[in-house]
């Protein structure tokens, strides 16, 4: 029987783990101008530092699912904490570009392991203890947003103190604390079927709905990254701003997305994942479409807030649906879906950039609108075959 204290400890570990990867995810951009100057980097080297987290993550999400289901999510997450901790020590001690790049790639492996382990651990834990996965996954993802909001503020403060490694030290403390709390948390046993690699590959190939879930995550992450990544540039070029500066717009987006996860935690529990996804996707197409014609200061900020709120519960909903509609190990399923997330976060913003070079900055809301429409169509197709009884 699960005790209240063990439940609190387990969720605390998952919350802090998500704060940790939130800190990691949003530290690179604000640091790059400073690192470029002090390390005398060229543009290619700067780009490699920015993409280093993705390089490590893709390694983790390809192999992490199988490993997590064999070793257990608790051990897997503890290993992720140790990897991030050691990588951040390496980053603090780095004296040049190559050492720092290596540290950030290793850190990306830990980041990817966290992504696989946290989501699958949370699903297993909720299933075993008859807790609402819909509500708890949204609350857990809320803490990612907390880390993502705090990270640029810490970087800005650290640059003022001339110690740019302060964010590395904070992540190091967060990762170590996560490992300590995990030691006292509950181990999950759900999904302990240990397929060999051949059986796992056959399983993944045969699951049509899982591939559609991957497409949904690809499109979702593409919309999310394109929105907050291109928003400051769009703001600078199109808005005659009086009250809000361009960098603040990305913080507004993340604030809306983070707060929205608290709301969607309860909305999805009432509506069900499938209906929630369809309603959010439909409103997202409408809101993104309005961005193409309404982009003065007040209206655009309003649309950005609405987009953040609508996106907030979609990723947890997709993770929940993919687990419900596919028999198999939770970590393998999560890992498979996150491969699409990694690709979507890289490809869609690049497509937006190419369109901006051709058509100008108004290509950004156009790309987001088209991608949102594709998401709605994929969500409708998925819902037709979903087993979930909402």
Steps between C-alpha positions, in 0.01 A plus 500: 500500500641838395554732797440875473865572578621268223260665255628847596862389467444340159320799353758738651773310316311526171425871554864581572617289206278704269626828649850373423433438130307828480813678621708311242263561209504879518857580603682482165348793312559768766857377560617487139593869441719494812658164421564606141701798625701341780578179309544683166262267319398517137136460393534127431648433844224708660236302312657173615477611863133592454419163341718296739206420729306356206803296390516331838123469536451310174746234621308463826150482353597240238638251752359627829156341481627144481757560774247668732251215468772244574671678792195673648407868477635590844851373422482655154407843640769474766755430225371803308548716812857378541582562131365857514683562829834381360447686171442825687818448705681455170336817362601704807859379470519537121778727380426498129249436226549126449470413867186713537346348186571149630346586835181634340463195273535270802250723681265452204514122553388553859232742380360242257506231769306732729238558228451126445518405866281772654206454263502119510560487877207739556266292282600176675472653845152640433380169353623293791356730763175580319582869468392729216776493238330789315516735800838392635686509166383858442609603849838332452549680166416829676835473678684482166361847430622624838854395410471648151385836642767512772795397280538822292463709818785308666714537187433875490591533868811284463630706208465807720723333761745389224455135602317342206532155662238586763222332297718186471540495879125541554426208264766297679329558837157425352619173341675385818191580709284303255724194542479525879119525499473214249686278747200522734230488230278211391625254238249412228450149367242563229603405147779265599472293182861485383489466126822448311595764243359301208160462669500867598566606140219277371267640766574862406462439128161334550338775708325740259359723772842538657637636171211746480575605860857560386375723218285691750800558727715601199243765406436610859868559582548670162220745581630560852865562407412711194264712708736593782814483285383738227270720708764755613624547142141537372431751776806711413412516131124552508388650832539864598534405865452752779478280807647156430850423371571214258679267748207528742261353241665156525463518879131588456459192279670272753304656785170427323605145410617430855188644667284323242630163615343555839166570329525214250581261786136524605342566158642182345383300799143621432500492117738210436820518295336444162233773521742741664751450219240557228356814660845648568617421148196667344540816709873498428438514123264795553739688728804441276295615202414826679873560556533550124271805508516631859848596613491829683649498849188420705335254260819303438577462870143378549540246217836383640342441840211305343740288289706420811185400691374282213835323460545443872313172537559347159831323563383327821176404321691339212728311741194374689321392181805325360530299821129410507477400135814286471583189695862490600764647726434857606861618458535350150182680392608830659848472348357430154270803515782726624708419192232681299507787752875545450461510122197730506678753721784516250322478165195728528689810627753453219218482244363822649843659465526396135154643430597825674799533265263460204177670609599718793413490869126448437591142405531421873126512587423338163724200582349473849148512353570230241674280758204549739259395226707189436489427873120530501469258209737251664312534832166434326646193326647374828172549687311281251710198594575574862397238755458755775144500630437859597 
